[in-house]
Amino acid sequence: MKLDAIDLRILAAVQADGRITKLAVAEKAGLSPTPCWMRLRKLEKAGIIAGYHAHIDVRRIAPVASVLMEVTLTNHRQADFERFERAIAAIPEITACWSVGGGVDYILKIMASDIDAYQRLVDGLLDRELGIDRYFTYIVTKTVKEETVLSLEALLPQ
């Protein structure tokens, strides 16, 4: 789907504030409400707008340990990747998983109540025999930057 400047303004508005009213989106996009709403629905149906979320600072609710984990699998057949990915997708503490090129196969972001809970999660992964050959753990000691809002114009070809 080709996006124009109006689509980008709509996306920027809902990305910055998921609770923004349709009227406010229309004002920011420079459209009247009905055409803006139609464009918004088109962006949703195309999957470009994948959902609306609240950013919750979990550390204000309870202590949390943020952990990054590199994983290398023993075997590299498609079935091995699929088995690992299915298992990872079902674990709520694993908040992100990226398949990467280079020296490792995956990088995971894990949010656990503490380091002991993280280690129990890892022990459970190893017990399930998902084909993990090696893993390395990186404990996040300080979040320097973690953005959820992205400059869309910066990503598009000029």
Number of C-alpha atoms within 10 A of each C-alpha: 7 4 9 8 10 16 17 14 19 24 19 19 20 20 20 12 15 13 12 12 12 17 15 14 23 22 16 15 20 13 15 13 16 12 11 22 17 11 16 21 13 15 18 13 11 11 10 12 15 10 10 11 10 8 8 8 8 10 10 8 8 8 11 16 17 22 19 18 18 19 21 17 18 13 12 11 9 8 10 15 17 12 12 18 16 11 12 18 13 9 12 11 17 19 14 14 17 12 12 12 8 6 9 15 18 20 19 18 18 22 20 21 15 13 15 11 15 20 13 12 17 15 11 11 17 13 9 12 10 19 18 17 12 11 15 11 15 11 12 12 9 7 7 6 6 6 5 8 11 11 10 12 12 8 8 8 5 5
